[in-house]
């Protein structure tokens, strides 16, 4: 069961153990297509200057409906966790 603090809204689509999603803040895109990730969000996510983030988009009905930022360190460990057991199985065969 996903627990949430009072006042937090949790995404119903998230499965058990997947955590919780919520609107953290609103950002604007300027004329050059740039936006600023608010400092409090950077602090919570421990994002600092020079960090690399992967931009992941989710599509519904042929249109991008969600854009996520994932630290590249996290992506590396996710891929290793997913592919590691599969590669081990292939090597053993």
C-alpha positions in Angstrom: 0.0 0.0 0.0 1.3 3.4 -0.9 1.2 5.9 2.0 0.8 9.6 1.6 0.9 12.6 3.9 -2.2 14.5 4.6 -2.8 17.0 1.9 -0.8 15.1 -0.7 -2.6 13.9 -3.8 -1.4 10.6 -5.1 -1.6 9.3 -8.7 -4.2 6.4 -8.8 -2.4 4.9 -11.8 0.7 4.1 -9.8 1.0 0.5 -8.7 1.9 -0.8 -5.3 5.5 0.0 -4.4 5.8 2.5 -7.3 5.6 5.6 -5.0 3.4 8.6 -5.5 3.3 11.3 -8.1 2.0 14.8 -7.5 2.2 18.3 -8.9 5.2 19.9 -7.3 5.2 23.2 -9.1 4.5 25.0 -12.3 7.2 26.2 -14.7 7.1 28.4 -17.8 8.9 27.9 -21.1 10.5 31.0 -22.5 10.9 32.0 -26.1 14.0 30.0 -26.5 12.4 26.8 -25.1 14.1 27.0 -21.8 12.7 26.5 -18.4 14.0 26.6 -14.8 13.6 23.7 -12.4 12.7 25.4 -9.1 15.4 25.3 -6.4 13.2 23.5 -3.8 12.6 20.7 -6.4 16.3 20.5 -7.2 17.1 20.3 -3.5 14.5 17.5 -2.9 15.9 15.5 -5.8 19.5 16.3 -5.0 20.1 17.7 -8.4 23.2 19.9 -8.7 25.0 21.8 -11.4 26.6 19.4 -13.9 24.2 16.5 -13.2 22.8 14.7 -16.3 19.1 14.0 -16.6 17.4 11.8 -19.1 14.2 13.2 -20.6 11.6 10.5 -20.8 8.2 11.1 -22.6 5.1 9.0 -22.3 2.5 9.0 -25.1 -1.2 8.5 -25.1 -3.3 8.7 -28.3 -0.2 9.6 -30.3 0.6 12.8 -28.2 3.1 13.3 -25.4 1.1 13.4 -22.2 3.9 13.3 -19.7 7.5 14.3 -19.5 9.8 12.9 -16.8 13.3 13.8 -15.8 15.4 10.9 -14.4 19.0 11.1 -13.2 21.3 9.1 -15.5 22.7 7.3 -12.4 19.2 6.0 -11.7 18.7 4.9 -15.3 22.0 3.0 -15.3 21.0 1.1 -12.2 17.5 0.4 -13.5 18.9 -1.0 -16.8 21.4 -3.1 -14.8 18.6 -4.4 -12.6 16.4 -5.3 -15.6 19.0 -6.7 -17.9 21.4 -8.3 -15.3 19.2 -11.3 -14.6 18.4 -11.8 -18.3 22.0 -11.6 -19.3 23.0 -14.1 -16.5 20.3 -16.5 -17.8 21.6 -16.1 -21.4 25.2 -16.7 -20.3 24.3 -19.8 -18.4 22.5 -21.4 -21.3 
